Each structure stands twice: as C-alpha cells, then as structure tokens.
Amino acid sequence: MEHFHGILIGAVTFLIIGVYHPIVIKAEYRWGKGCWGWFLAIGILFSAASIMIAGQVLSIALAVAGFSSFWAIFELFEQENRVLKGWFPENPDRHDYYEMKRQVNNINKKI
C-alpha cells in the first residue's frame, strides 16, 4: 500500500486546492478580504495538527490544507482585485466599498 502514498497525496492535494478555490471566492463575496484572519487561524491549526499526527498521508494532507489556507489569504486580496475589474460579481451589500476602491484606484492611476 505504501507504493500508492505518492499518488494518494497528489490526489488529496488536488482536491484540497479545488475546494479552496470556491471557498475564497465565496468568502470574499460574503465578508470581503477582512476575513483573512480566519484563514490564518485555520492554517495554523491545520499545520499544528500535521505535526502531531503520526500517519504520513494524513499529516501531509493536513499540512497541504494548512498551507492552502495561508495561500488563500493572498488569494482573498487578489479576488478583490478581480471583482474590482469586473471579472467576478460584487456583493451588492458592499457596493459602496467597491466604488470607493475604484475611485482610489482611478486617482492613483492619474497621479
């Protein structure tokens, strides 16, 4: 069974990354980039758990989930930029925030 650990870890990594993609999009839509602290906390918890788990595959899967959470922080900020460019829908409840960001960006471009 150990011969399949590599392919299993690859599949789990693929799945974790695939799950995080829509989570980041939904989190930015619902709460904005201000929820980055949750991803930091989850990343720390998963990373700490990976150190404490003896099973190699589960330990690696937790580490991948932890570092995917850290990467999600970066992606939250990038997702906001994508929304500002019109590539993704904006939350109508936060329209004023997005408009303010667009105005600041336009002022910065003129300078």
N, CA, C and O atoms as a Tinker XYZ file with bonds, in Angstrom:
   444  protein
     1  N      0.822000   -1.202000    0.000000    73     2
     2  CA     0.000000    0.000000    0.000000    64     1     3
     3  C      0.862000    1.261000    0.000000    63     2     4     5
     4  O      0.447000    2.295000   -0.524000    81     3
     5  N      2.043000    1.183000    0.576000    73     3     6
     6  CA     2.918000    2.353000    0.630000    64     5     7
     7  C      3.286000    2.858000   -0.754000    63     6     8     9
     8  O      3.621000    4.031000   -0.917000    81     7
     9  N      3.228000    1.991000   -1.746000    73     7    10
    10  CA     3.573000    2.395000   -3.103000    64     9    11
    11  C      2.578000    3.413000   -3.662000    63    10    12    13
    12  O      2.885000    4.129000   -4.615000    81    11
    13  N      1.404000    3.471000   -3.074000    73    11    14
    14  CA     0.361000    4.373000   -3.562000    64    13    15
    15  C      0.290000    5.683000   -2.779000    63    14    16    17
    16  O     -0.544000    6.534000   -3.088000    81    15
    17  N      1.139000    5.861000   -1.782000    73    15    18
    18  CA     1.101000    7.076000   -0.974000    64    17    19
    19  C      1.301000    8.333000   -1.817000    63    18    20    21
    20  O      0.602000    9.327000   -1.621000    81    19
    21  N      2.235000    8.297000   -2.737000    73    19    22
    22  CA     2.512000    9.468000   -3.565000    64    21    23
    23  C      1.310000    9.875000   -4.398000    63    22    24    25
    24  O      0.957000   11.053000   -4.450000    81    23
    25  N      0.685000    8.915000   -5.042000    73    23    26
    26  CA    -0.472000    9.219000   -5.892000    64    25    27
    27  C     -1.658000    9.648000   -5.028000    63    26    28    29
    28  O     -2.442000   10.508000   -5.432000    81    27
    29  N     -1.792000    9.051000   -3.843000    73    27    30
    30  CA    -2.858000    9.435000   -2.920000    64    29    31
    31  C     -2.661000   10.867000   -2.433000    63    30    32    33
    32  O     -3.614000   11.645000   -2.382000    81    31
    33  N     -1.443000   11.210000   -2.078000    73    31    34
    34  CA    -1.139000   12.569000   -1.626000    64    33    35
    35  C     -1.378000   13.563000   -2.768000    63    34    36    37
    36  O     -1.900000   14.654000   -2.539000    81    35
    37  N     -1.005000   13.199000   -3.969000    73    35    38
    38  CA    -1.264000   14.073000   -5.124000    64    37    39
    39  C     -2.748000   14.308000   -5.323000    63    38    40    41
    40  O     -3.172000   15.437000   -5.573000    81    39
    41  N     -3.538000   13.255000   -5.215000    73    39    42
    42  CA    -4.988000   13.388000   -5.390000    64    41    43
    43  C     -5.604000   14.229000   -4.271000    63    42    44    45
    44  O     -6.474000   15.061000   -4.525000    81    43
    45  N     -5.154000   14.013000   -3.039000    73    43    46
    46  CA    -5.675000   14.789000   -1.908000    64    45    47
    47  C     -5.302000   16.264000   -2.070000    63    46    48    49
    48  O     -6.122000   17.144000   -1.805000    81    47
    49  N     -4.082000   16.532000   -2.499000    73    47    50
    50  CA    -3.646000   17.915000   -2.718000    64    49    51
    51  C     -4.504000   18.576000   -3.790000    63    50    52    53
    52  O     -4.950000   19.711000   -3.622000    81    51
    53  N     -4.730000   17.876000   -4.873000    73    51    54
    54  CA    -5.576000   18.385000   -5.952000    64    53    55
    55  C     -6.974000   18.707000   -5.429000    63    54    56    57
    56  O     -7.537000   19.753000   -5.753000    81    55
    57  N     -7.527000   17.814000   -4.628000    73    55    58
    58  CA    -8.854000   18.003000   -4.065000    64    57    59
    59  C     -8.897000   19.202000   -3.120000    63    58    60    61
    60  O     -9.829000   20.003000   -3.180000    81    59
    61  N     -7.899000   19.329000   -2.251000    73    59    62
    62  CA    -7.861000   20.442000   -1.293000    64    61    63
    63  C     -7.786000   21.773000   -2.031000    63    62    64    65
    64  O     -8.517000   22.707000   -1.701000    81    63
    65  N     -6.919000   21.867000   -3.014000    73    63    66
    66  CA    -6.800000   23.106000   -3.786000    64    65    67
    67  C     -8.111000   23.394000   -4.508000    63    66    68    69
    68  O     -8.549000   24.543000   -4.567000    81    67
    69  N     -8.731000   22.363000   -5.053000    73    67    70
    70  CA   -10.009000   22.531000   -5.733000    64    69    71
    71  C    -11.119000   22.994000   -4.813000    63    70    72    73
    72  O    -12.013000   23.724000   -5.240000    81    71
    73  N    -11.075000   22.582000   -3.561000    73    71    74
    74  CA   -12.077000   23.011000   -2.586000    64    73    75
    75  C    -11.825000   24.449000   -2.149000    63    74    76    77
    76  O    -12.770000   25.215000   -1.961000    81    75
    77  N    -10.573000   24.814000   -1.990000    73    75    78
    78  CA   -10.250000   26.167000   -1.524000    64    77    79
    79  C    -10.614000   27.245000   -2.549000    63    78    80    81
    80  O    -10.963000   28.363000   -2.170000    81    79
    81  N    -10.538000   26.928000   -3.809000    73    79    82
    82  CA   -10.824000   27.934000   -4.847000    64    81    83
    83  C    -12.210000   28.559000   -4.676000    63    82    84    85
    84  O    -12.302000   29.783000   -4.581000    81    83
    85  N    -13.289000   27.776000   -4.632000    73    83    86
    86  CA   -14.600000   28.401000   -4.447000    64    85    87
    87  C    -14.795000   28.974000   -3.044000    63    86    88    89
    88  O    -15.575000   29.910000   -2.871000    81    87
    89  N    -14.109000   28.436000   -2.046000    73    87    90
    90  CA   -14.226000   28.982000   -0.688000    64    89    91
    91  C    -13.705000   30.409000   -0.655000    63    90    92    93
    92  O    -14.324000   31.284000   -0.049000    81    91
    93  N    -12.572000   30.650000   -1.303000    73    91    94
    94  CA   -12.009000   32.004000   -1.349000    64    93    95
    95  C    -12.961000   32.952000   -2.069000    63    94    96    97
    96  O    -13.181000   34.073000   -1.613000    81    95
    97  N    -13.517000   32.517000   -3.173000    73    95    98
    98  CA   -14.446000   33.358000   -3.935000    64    97    99
    99  C    -15.668000   33.701000   -3.086000    63    98   100   101
   100  O    -16.083000   34.859000   -3.028000    81    99
   101  N    -16.240000   32.697000   -2.431000    73    99   102
   102  CA   -17.424000   32.925000   -1.598000    64   101   103
   103  C    -17.098000   33.788000   -0.388000    63   102   104   105
   104  O    -17.892000   34.652000   -0.017000    81   103
   105  N    -15.941000   33.567000    0.233000    73   103   106
   106  CA   -15.555000   34.343000    1.413000    64   105   107
   107  C    -15.374000   35.816000    1.063000    63   106   108   109
   108  O    -15.825000   36.691000    1.802000    81   107
   109  N    -14.716000   36.094000   -0.064000    73   107   110
   110  CA   -14.531000   37.487000   -0.467000    64   109   111
   111  C    -15.880000   38.123000   -0.790000    63   110   112   113
   112  O    -16.123000   39.277000   -0.437000    81   111
   113  N    -16.752000   37.382000   -1.454000    73   111   114
   114  CA   -18.072000   37.917000   -1.803000    64   113   115
   115  C    -18.866000   38.245000   -0.546000    63   114   116   117
   116  O    -19.482000   39.307000   -0.447000    81   115
   117  N    -18.846000   37.332000    0.404000    73   115   118
   118  CA   -19.688000   37.479000    1.593000    64   117   119
   119  C    -19.109000   38.453000    2.621000    63   118   120   121
   120  O    -19.828000   39.310000    3.135000    81   119
   121  N    -17.802000   38.325000    2.925000    73   119   122
   122  CA   -17.200000   39.089000    4.011000    64   121   123
   123  C    -16.104000   40.047000    3.567000    63   122   124   125
   124  O    -15.684000   40.899000    4.351000    81   123
   125  N    -15.637000   39.933000    2.346000    73   123   126
   126  CA   -14.529000   40.759000    1.890000    64   125   127
   127  C    -13.203000   40.209000    2.385000    63   126   128   129
   128  O    -13.142000   39.165000    3.035000    81   127
   129  N    -12.150000   40.934000    2.063000    73   127   130
   130  CA   -10.823000   40.442000    2.415000    64   129   131
   131  C    -10.547000   40.505000    3.912000    63   130   132   133
   132  O     -9.533000   39.990000    4.384000    81   131
   133  N    -11.447000   41.135000    4.654000    73   131   134
   134  CA   -11.280000   41.246000    6.099000    64   133   135
   135  C    -11.348000   39.914000    6.840000    63   134   136   137
   136  O    -11.005000   39.847000    8.020000    81   135
   137  N    -11.780000   38.869000    6.170000    73   135   138
   138  CA   -11.857000   37.554000    6.828000    64   137   139
   139  C    -10.541000   36.783000    6.738000    63   138   140   141
   140  O    -10.497000   35.587000    7.029000    81   139
   141  N     -9.472000   37.468000    6.336000    73   139   142
   142  CA    -8.181000   36.785000    6.178000    64   141   143
   143  C     -7.713000   36.148000    7.488000    63   142   144   145
   144  O     -7.011000   35.138000    7.465000    81   143
   145  N     -8.090000   36.718000    8.611000    73   143   146
   146  CA    -7.680000   36.168000    9.903000    64   145   147
   147  C     -8.193000   34.757000   10.141000    63   146   148   149
   148  O     -7.532000   33.946000   10.791000    81   147
   149  N     -9.369000   34.471000    9.613000    73   147   150
   150  CA    -9.901000   33.109000    9.735000    64   149   151
   151  C     -9.028000   32.118000    8.974000    63   150   152   153
   152  O     -8.763000   31.016000    9.454000    81   151
   153  N     -8.591000   32.514000    7.797000    73   151   154
   154  CA    -7.722000   31.624000    7.025000    64   153   155
   155  C     -6.372000   31.442000    7.728000    63   154   156   157
   156  O     -5.791000   30.357000    7.695000    81   155
   157  N     -5.887000   32.494000    8.354000    73   155   158
   158  CA    -4.642000   32.386000    9.118000    64   157   159
   159  C     -4.810000   31.415000   10.279000    63   158   160   161
   160  O     -3.962000   30.548000   10.491000    81   159
   161  N     -5.896000   31.553000   11.030000    73   159   162
   162  CA    -6.147000   30.676000   12.175000    64   161   163
   163  C     -6.296000   29.219000   11.733000    63   162   164   165
   164  O     -5.734000   28.315000   12.351000    81   163
   165  N     -7.050000   29.003000   10.671000    73   163   166
   166  CA    -7.240000   27.638000   10.159000    64   165   167
   167  C     -5.912000   27.065000    9.676000    63   166   168   169
   168  O     -5.609000   25.897000    9.916000    81   167
   169  N     -5.125000   27.890000    8.997000    73   167   170
   170  CA    -3.818000   27.434000    8.526000    64   169   171
   171  C     -2.914000   27.026000    9.668000    63   170   172   173
   172  O     -2.231000   26.005000    9.594000    81   171
   173  N     -2.907000   27.821000   10.727000    73   171   174
   174  CA    -2.083000   27.492000   11.896000    64   173   175
   175  C     -2.576000   26.200000   12.542000    63   174   176   177
   176  O     -1.775000   25.338000   12.902000    81   175
   177  N     -3.892000   26.066000   12.688000    73   175   178
   178  CA    -4.446000   24.841000   13.303000    64   177   179
   179  C     -4.118000   23.596000   12.483000    63   178   180   181
   180  O     -3.668000   22.589000   13.029000    81   179
   181  N     -4.344000   23.671000   11.172000    73   179   182
   182  CA    -4.031000   22.516000   10.322000    64   181   183
   183  C     -2.538000   22.196000   10.345000    63   182   184   185
   184  O     -2.154000   21.028000   10.399000    81   183
   185  N     -1.706000   23.217000   10.305000    73   183   186
   186  CA    -0.257000   22.991000   10.316000    64   185   187
   187  C      0.193000   22.376000   11.632000    63   186   188   189
   188  O      1.019000   21.464000   11.641000    81   187
   189  N     -0.345000   22.869000   12.744000    73   187   190
   190  CA    -0.003000   22.306000   14.056000    64   189   191
   191  C     -0.483000   20.860000   14.162000    63   190   192   193
   192  O      0.221000   20.003000   14.694000    81   191
   193  N     -1.687000   20.596000   13.652000    73   191   194
   194  CA    -2.216000   19.233000   13.684000    64   193   195
   195  C     -1.355000   18.300000   12.843000    63   194   196   197
   196  O     -1.180000   17.134000   13.198000    81   195
   197  N     -0.822000   18.794000   11.742000    73   195   198
   198  CA     0.002000   17.936000   10.876000    64   197   199
   199  C      1.274000   17.490000   11.588000    63   198   200   201
   200  O      1.799000   16.411000   11.314000    81   199
   201  N      1.766000   18.324000   12.504000    73   199   202
   202  CA     2.971000   17.965000   13.254000    64   201   203
   203  C      2.654000   16.882000   14.283000    63   202   204   205
   204  O      3.509000   16.054000   14.598000    81   203
   205  N      1.442000   16.887000   14.800000    73   203   206
   206  CA     1.063000   15.972000   15.881000    64   205   207
   207  C      0.554000   14.626000   15.389000    63   206   208   209
   208  O      0.468000   13.683000   16.176000    81   207
   209  N      0.216000   14.512000   14.121000    73   207   210
   210  CA    -0.337000   13.267000   13.574000    64   209   211
   211  C      0.797000   12.344000   13.143000    63   210   212   213
   212  O      1.736000   12.772000   12.471000    81   211
   213  N      0.702000   11.091000   13.529000    73   211   214
   214  CA     1.754000   10.132000   13.201000    64   213   215
   215  C      1.621000    9.589000   11.776000    63   214   216   217
   216  O      2.630000    9.285000   11.140000    81   215
   217  N      0.419000    9.464000   11.278000    73   215   218
   218  CA     0.211000    8.907000    9.946000    64   217   219
   219  C      0.731000    9.836000    8.861000    63   218   220   221
   220  O      0.373000   11.013000    8.812000    81   219
   221  N      1.569000    9.303000    8.000000    73   219   222
   222  CA     2.242000   10.122000    6.998000    64   221   223
   223  C      1.259000   10.794000    6.036000    63   222   224   225
   224  O      1.360000   12.000000    5.810000    81   223
   225  N      0.331000   10.061000    5.478000    73   223   226
   226  CA    -0.588000   10.610000    4.482000    64   225   227
   227  C     -1.492000   11.673000    5.111000    63   226   228   229
   228  O     -1.679000   12.743000    4.532000    81   227
   229  N     -2.053000   11.389000    6.290000    73   227   230
   230  CA    -2.918000   12.350000    6.957000    64   229   231
   231  C     -2.132000   13.587000    7.383000    63   230   232   233
   232  O     -2.630000   14.707000    7.277000    81   231
   233  N     -0.918000   13.390000    7.860000    73   231   234
   234  CA    -0.072000   14.514000    8.250000    64   233   235
   235  C      0.210000   15.430000    7.066000    63   234   236   237
   236  O      0.130000   16.653000    7.188000    81   235
   237  N      0.537000   14.843000    5.932000    73   235   238
   238  CA     0.806000   15.629000    4.728000    64   237   239
   239  C     -0.457000   16.324000    4.251000    63   238   240   241
   240  O     -0.402000   17.483000    3.841000    81   239
   241  N     -1.598000   15.639000    4.295000    73   239   242
   242  CA    -2.866000   16.245000    3.866000    64   241   243
   243  C     -3.211000   17.448000    4.741000    63   242   244   245
   244  O     -3.678000   18.467000    4.232000    81   243
   245  N     -2.986000   17.343000    6.045000    73   243   246
   246  CA    -3.246000   18.468000    6.943000    64   245   247
   247  C     -2.290000   19.629000    6.655000    63   246   248   249
   248  O     -2.690000   20.792000    6.684000    81   247
   249  N     -1.036000   19.304000    6.380000    73   247   250
   250  CA    -0.068000   20.359000    6.046000    64   249   251
   251  C     -0.457000   21.055000    4.748000    63   250   252   253
   252  O     -0.353000   22.277000    4.650000    81   251
   253  N     -0.897000   20.305000    3.766000    73   251   254
   254  CA    -1.337000   20.896000    2.500000    64   253   255
   255  C     -2.551000   21.793000    2.744000    63   254   256   257
   256  O     -2.631000   22.889000    2.188000    81   255
   257  N     -3.489000   21.343000    3.563000    73   255   258
   258  CA    -4.660000   22.157000    3.890000    64   257   259
   259  C     -4.238000   23.419000    4.635000    63   258   260   261
   260  O     -4.774000   24.499000    4.386000    81   259
   261  N     -3.280000   23.282000    5.547000    73   259   262
   262  CA    -2.790000   24.445000    6.287000    64   261   263
   263  C     -2.152000   25.473000    5.379000    63   262   264   265
   264  O     -2.452000   26.663000    5.478000    81   263
   265  N     -1.284000   25.031000    4.506000    73   263   266
   266  CA    -0.605000   25.970000    3.624000    64   265   267
   267  C     -1.522000   26.475000    2.515000    63   266   268   269
   268  O     -1.290000   27.550000    1.963000    81   267
   269  N     -2.550000   25.718000    2.189000    73   267   270
   270  CA    -3.569000   26.233000    1.264000    64   269   271
   271  C     -4.342000   27.365000    1.928000    63   270   272   273
   272  O     -4.755000   28.314000    1.261000    81   271
   273  N     -4.538000   27.268000    3.235000    73   271   274
   274  CA    -5.190000   28.354000    3.971000    64   273   275
   275  C     -4.323000   29.605000    3.961000    63   274   276   277
   276  O     -4.829000   30.717000    3.809000    81   275
   277  N     -3.016000   29.421000    4.124000    73   275   278
   278  CA    -2.109000   30.578000    4.060000    64   277   279
   279  C     -2.150000   31.209000    2.665000    63   278   280   281
   280  O     -2.164000   32.433000    2.534000    81   279
   281  N     -2.170000   30.382000    1.643000    73   279   282
   282  CA    -2.226000   30.886000    0.272000    64   281   283
   283  C     -3.562000   31.588000    0.014000    63   282   284   285
   284  O     -3.630000   32.542000   -0.760000    81   283
   285  N     -4.616000   31.110000    0.666000    73   283   286
   286  CA    -5.940000   31.709000    0.492000    64   285   287
   287  C     -5.954000   33.168000    0.946000    63   286   288   289
   288  O     -6.730000   33.967000    0.423000    81   287
   289  N     -5.108000   33.522000    1.907000    73   287   290
   290  CA    -5.026000   34.909000    2.353000    64   289   291
   291  C     -4.608000   35.794000    1.179000    63   290   292   293
   292  O     -5.225000   36.826000    0.916000    81   291
   293  N     -3.574000   35.386000    0.493000    73   291   294
   294  CA    -3.124000   36.119000   -0.688000    64   293   295
   295  C     -4.236000   36.177000   -1.736000    63   294   296   297
   296  O     -4.482000   37.224000   -2.336000    81   295
   297  N     -4.894000   35.055000   -1.944000    73   295   298
   298  CA    -5.934000   34.980000   -2.966000    64   297   299
   299  C     -7.145000   35.841000   -2.629000    63   298   300   301
   300  O     -7.821000   36.319000   -3.539000    81   299
   301  N     -7.438000   36.052000   -1.342000    73   299   302
   302  CA    -8.530000   36.951000   -0.963000    64   301   303
   303  C     -8.286000   38.356000   -1.495000    63   302   304   305
   304  O     -9.191000   38.993000   -2.034000    81   303
   305  N     -7.059000   38.831000   -1.338000    73   303   306
   306  CA    -6.721000   40.168000   -1.816000    64   305   307
   307  C     -6.756000   40.215000   -3.342000    63   306   308   309
   308  O     -7.198000   41.204000   -3.926000    81   307
   309  N     -6.294000   39.156000   -3.979000    73   307   310
   310  CA    -6.347000   39.083000   -5.438000    64   309   311
   311  C     -7.788000   38.996000   -5.924000    63   310   312   313
   312  O     -8.136000   39.575000   -6.953000    81   311
   313  N     -8.620000   38.276000   -5.188000    73   311   314
   314  CA   -10.024000   38.145000   -5.572000    64   313   315
   315  C    -10.720000   39.495000   -5.529000    63   314   316   317
   316  O    -11.555000   39.791000   -6.383000    81   315
   317  N    -10.382000   40.318000   -4.538000    73   315   318
   318  CA   -10.963000   41.658000   -4.508000    64   317   319
   319  C    -10.584000   42.430000   -5.773000    63   318   320   321
   320  O    -11.419000   43.129000   -6.347000    81   319
   321  N     -9.350000   42.307000   -6.202000    73   319   322
   322  CA    -8.918000   42.978000   -7.446000    64   321   323
   323  C     -9.685000   42.454000   -8.651000    63   322   324   325
   324  O    -10.037000   43.216000   -9.551000    81   323
   325  N     -9.941000   41.156000   -8.665000    73   323   326
   326  CA   -10.710000   40.587000   -9.780000    64   325   327
   327  C    -12.140000   41.133000   -9.792000    63   326   328   329
   328  O    -12.703000   41.402000  -10.853000    81   327
   329  N    -12.716000   41.292000   -8.602000    73   327   330
   330  CA   -14.066000   41.859000   -8.507000    64   329   331
   331  C    -14.047000   43.306000   -8.987000    63   330   332   333
   332  O    -14.938000   43.730000   -9.723000    81   331
   333  N    -13.038000   44.060000   -8.574000    73   331   334
   334  CA   -12.946000   45.457000   -8.992000    64   333   335
   335  C    -12.805000   45.595000  -10.506000    63   334   336   337
   336  O    -13.273000   46.572000  -11.090000    81   335
   337  N    -12.164000   44.621000  -11.136000    73   335   338
   338  CA   -12.013000   44.632000  -12.593000    64   337   339
   339  C    -13.277000   44.155000  -13.306000    63   338   340   341
   340  O    -13.377000   44.262000  -14.528000    81   339
   341  N    -14.234000   43.633000  -12.553000    73   339   342
   342  CA   -15.474000   43.144000  -13.147000    64   341   343
   343  C    -15.423000   41.701000  -13.584000    63   342   344   345
   344  O    -16.328000   41.236000  -14.278000    81   343
   345  N    -14.400000   40.989000  -13.203000    73   343   346
   346  CA   -14.265000   39.589000  -13.595000    64   345   347
   347  C    -15.169000   38.674000  -12.778000    63   346   348   349
   348  O    -15.541000   37.593000  -13.235000    81   347
   349  N    -15.524000   39.110000  -11.559000    73   347   350
   350  CA   -16.406000   38.354000  -10.680000    64   349   351
   351  C    -17.470000   39.303000  -10.155000    63   350   352   353
   352  O    -17.233000   40.508000  -10.072000    81   351
   353  N    -18.643000   38.778000   -9.798000    73   351   354
   354  CA   -19.696000   39.665000   -9.301000    64   353   355
   355  C    -19.348000   40.229000   -7.926000    63   354   356   357
   356  O    -18.710000   39.568000   -7.107000    81   355
   357  N    -19.781000   41.463000   -7.696000    73   355   358
   358  CA   -19.566000   42.074000   -6.391000    64   357   359
   359  C    -20.805000   41.878000   -5.528000    63   358   360   361
   360  O    -21.919000   41.734000   -6.032000    81   359
   361  N    -20.591000   41.878000   -4.249000    73   359   362
   362  CA   -21.687000   41.780000   -3.297000    64   361   363
   363  C    -22.410000   43.127000   -3.277000    63   362   364   365
   364  O    -21.795000   44.138000   -2.940000    81   363
   365  N    -23.692000   43.169000   -3.628000    73   363   366
   366  CA   -24.396000   44.449000   -3.665000    64   365   367
   367  C    -24.438000   45.146000   -2.301000    63   366   368   369
   368  O    -24.559000   46.370000   -2.237000    81   367
   369  N    -24.340000   44.389000   -1.231000    73   367   370
   370  CA   -24.328000   44.983000    0.107000    64   369   371
   371  C    -23.048000   45.768000    0.372000    63   370   372   373
   372  O    -22.999000   46.597000    1.281000    81   371
   373  N    -22.012000   45.506000   -0.424000    73   371   374
   374  CA   -20.729000   46.187000   -0.239000    64   373   375
   375  C    -20.389000   47.050000   -1.454000    63   374   376   377
   376  O    -19.220000   47.350000   -1.695000    81   375
   377  N    -21.401000   47.448000   -2.214000    73   375   378
   378  CA   -21.177000   48.238000   -3.424000    64   377   379
   379  C    -20.442000   49.544000   -3.122000    63   378   380   381
   380  O    -19.543000   49.933000   -3.868000    81   379
   381  N    -20.814000   50.221000   -2.037000    73   379   382
   382  CA   -20.159000   51.488000   -1.689000    64   381   383
   383  C    -18.667000   51.296000   -1.450000    63   382   384   385
   384  O    -17.855000   52.135000   -1.840000    81   383
   385  N    -18.315000   50.192000   -0.809000    73   383   386
   386  CA   -16.900000   49.893000   -0.571000    64   385   387
   387  C    -16.153000   49.725000   -1.889000    63   386   388   389
   388  O    -15.076000   50.292000   -2.076000    81   387
   389  N    -16.729000   48.942000   -2.804000    73   387   390
   390  CA   -16.087000   48.713000   -4.094000    64   389   391
   391  C    -15.959000   50.013000   -4.895000    63   390   392   393
   392  O    -14.942000   50.247000   -5.548000    81   391
   393  N    -16.989000   50.849000   -4.841000    73   391   394
   394  CA   -16.928000   52.128000   -5.557000    64   393   395
   395  C    -15.824000   53.018000   -4.999000    63   394   396   397
   396  O    -15.112000   53.679000   -5.755000    81   395
   397  N    -15.684000   53.036000   -3.691000    73   395   398
   398  CA   -14.624000   53.821000   -3.063000    64   397   399
   399  C    -13.248000   53.300000   -3.514000    63   398   400   401
   400  O    -12.353000   54.088000   -3.819000    81   399
   401  N    -13.092000   51.997000   -3.552000    73   399   402
   402  CA   -11.825000   51.401000   -4.008000    64   401   403
   403  C    -11.565000   51.751000   -5.473000    63   402   404   405
   404  O    -10.426000   52.032000   -5.847000    81   403
   405  N    -12.598000   51.737000   -6.298000    73   403   406
   406  CA   -12.432000   52.090000   -7.711000    64   405   407
   407  C    -12.006000   53.546000   -7.857000    63   406   408   409
   408  O    -11.141000   53.859000   -8.674000    81   407
   409  N    -12.600000   54.426000   -7.080000    73   407   410
   410  CA   -12.236000   55.846000   -7.139000    64   409   411
   411  C    -10.798000   56.053000   -6.708000    63   410   412   413
   412  O    -10.065000   56.817000   -7.336000    81   411
   413  N    -10.387000   55.382000   -5.647000    73   411   414
   414  CA    -8.995000   55.494000   -5.182000    64   413   415
   415  C     -8.050000   54.974000   -6.251000    63   414   416   417
   416  O     -7.012000   55.581000   -6.517000    81   415
   417  N     -8.407000   53.846000   -6.868000    73   415   418
   418  CA    -7.564000   53.294000   -7.937000    64   417   419
   419  C     -7.472000   54.255000   -9.118000    63   418   420   421
   420  O     -6.398000   54.419000   -9.697000    81   419
   421  N     -8.576000   54.886000   -9.481000    73   419   422
   422  CA    -8.556000   55.851000  -10.598000    64   421   423
   423  C     -7.717000   57.075000  -10.262000    63   422   424   425
   424  O     -6.999000   57.586000  -11.121000    81   423
   425  N     -7.795000   57.546000   -9.042000    73   423   426
   426  CA    -6.967000   58.688000   -8.621000    64   425   427
   427  C     -5.490000   58.317000   -8.678000    63   426   428   429
   428  O     -4.661000   59.102000   -9.138000    81   427
   429  N     -5.170000   57.118000   -8.209000    73   427   430
   430  CA    -3.773000   56.671000   -8.226000    64   429   431
   431  C     -3.241000   56.518000   -9.648000    63   430   432   433
   432  O     -2.061000   56.761000   -9.899000    81   431
   433  N     -4.106000   56.118000  -10.577000    73   431   434
   434  CA    -3.672000   55.972000  -11.975000    64   433   435
   435  C     -3.373000   57.319000  -12.618000    63   434   436   437
   436  O     -2.513000   57.415000  -13.493000    81   435
   437  N     -4.087000   58.371000  -12.181000    73   435   438
   438  CA    -3.890000   59.706000  -12.752000    64   437   439
   439  C     -2.624000   60.366000  -12.234000    63   438   440   441
   440  O     -2.061000   61.246000  -12.885000    81   439
   441  N     -2.185000   59.941000  -11.068000    73   439   442
   442  CA    -1.001000   60.572000  -10.464000    64   441   443
   443  C      0.272000   60.076000  -11.086000    63   442   444
   444  O      1.358000   60.504000  -10.695000    81   443
